[in-house]
C-alpha cells in the first residue's frame, strides 16, 4: 500500500513540476489533440426540467491542443428526439459553429430551454454532437476507440 501511495505521489509531483513551465499541461500528456463537449459537471449526459421557467444551459466545449496561431472552427449539430420540438421545448443559436481564436481553449454551446409539459411516452432527448473541425489534426472526442465526449445527451423531464 505504501508503494502505491508513493508511486501516486511521485506521479503527481512529476506532473506538477513538468507542467509548471506551461499553462497547458496537456502539451506533454496527449499525443492527439481534440475537442470535447460535456455538461458543466463534466458528464456525458444531463437532465433539465420541462416545467421550469425559460432558462439557458451552457455546455462547455474544450479544446485540448498545443498553442495555435490560427482560428479553429468547430461545427456542431443538435438532434432532437421525437418528443421535442424547436421553438416549443427549446431554442438554439442560429450559428452552429464555435470559433476558437489563438490562446482560446474553452467555448460554450448555449441552449435556451422553454417551459413545456412533455409526452413521457416519446423520446425527450437532445443530442449535442460535435461534427467537424477546420483542422483535420484536431479529433472530435477523447482519444481512443470510445470517442467519449464527442456528443452530449440532454434528457428533458417532467417534475
RAWO-V69479 format. One record per pair of residues at least 6 apart in sequence whose ideal C-beta (glycine too) atoms are under 6 Angstrom apart, sorted by the first residue. I is the first residue (numbers start at 1). J is the second residue. D is the distance in whole Angstrom. If there is no record, write none. Layout:
i->I j->J d->D
i->I j->J d->D
//
This chain:
i->19 j->25 d->3
i->26 j->64 d->5
i->27 j->66 d->6
i->30 j->64 d->6
i->32 j->139 d->6
i->32 j->143 d->4
i->33 j->64 d->6
i->33 j->65 d->4
i->33 j->138 d->5
i->34 j->64 d->5
i->34 j->139 d->5
i->35 j->61 d->6
i->35 j->63 d->5
i->35 j->74 d->5
i->35 j->130 d->6
i->36 j->62 d->5
i->36 j->142 d->6
i->36 j->149 d->4
i->37 j->59 d->6
i->37 j->61 d->5
i->37 j->128 d->6
i->37 j->130 d->6
i->37 j->152 d->5
i->38 j->149 d->5
i->38 j->152 d->6
i->39 j->46 d->4
i->45 j->153 d->5
i->46 j->154 d->5
i->47 j->155 d->5
i->47 j->157 d->5
i->48 j->113 d->5
i->48 j->156 d->5
i->49 j->159 d->6
i->50 j->116 d->6
i->50 j->118 d->5
i->50 j->156 d->5
i->50 j->158 d->5
i->51 j->159 d->5
i->53 j->115 d->6
i->54 j->114 d->5
i->55 j->113 d->6
i->56 j->110 d->5
i->56 j->112 d->5
i->57 j->111 d->6
i->58 j->108 d->4
i->58 j->110 d->5
i->59 j->109 d->5
i->59 j->128 d->6
i->59 j->152 d->6
i->60 j->108 d->6
i->61 j->98 d->6
i->61 j->107 d->5
i->62 j->106 d->6
i->63 j->100 d->5
i->63 j->105 d->5
i->68 j->102 d->5
i->69 j->102 d->6
i->71 j->99 d->5
i->71 j->101 d->5
i->72 j->100 d->4
i->72 j->134 d->6
i->72 j->135 d->6
i->73 j->97 d->5
i->73 j->99 d->5
i->73 j->134 d->4
i->74 j->98 d->5
i->74 j->133 d->5
i->75 j->97 d->5
i->75 j->131 d->5
i->75 j->132 d->5
i->76 j->96 d->6
i->76 j->130 d->5
i->76 j->131 d->6
i->77 j->129 d->5
i->77 j->131 d->6
i->78 j->92 d->6
i->78 j->126 d->6
i->78 j->128 d->5
i->79 j->127 d->5
i->80 j->126 d->5
i->81 j->123 d->3
i->81 j->124 d->6
i->81 j->125 d->4
i->82 j->122 d->5
i->82 j->123 d->5
i->83 j->118 d->6
i->83 j->119 d->6
i->83 j->122 d->3
i->83 j->123 d->5
i->83 j->124 d->4
i->84 j->124 d->6
i->88 j->116 d->5
i->89 j->114 d->6
i->89 j->116 d->5
i->90 j->111 d->6
i->90 j->113 d->5
i->91 j->112 d->5
i->98 j->107 d->4
i->109 j->128 d->6
i->118 j->124 d->5
i->118 j->158 d->5
i->124 j->156 d->5
i->125 j->153 d->6
i->125 j->155 d->5
i->126 j->154 d->5
i->127 j->151 d->6
i->127 j->153 d->5
i->128 j->152 d->5
i->129 j->151 d->4
i->130 j->140 d->5
i->130 j->150 d->6
i->140 j->150 d->5
i->141 j->147 d->4
i->141 j->148 d->6
i->141 j->149 d->5
i->141 j->150 d->3
i->142 j->148 d->5
i->142 j->149 d->5
//
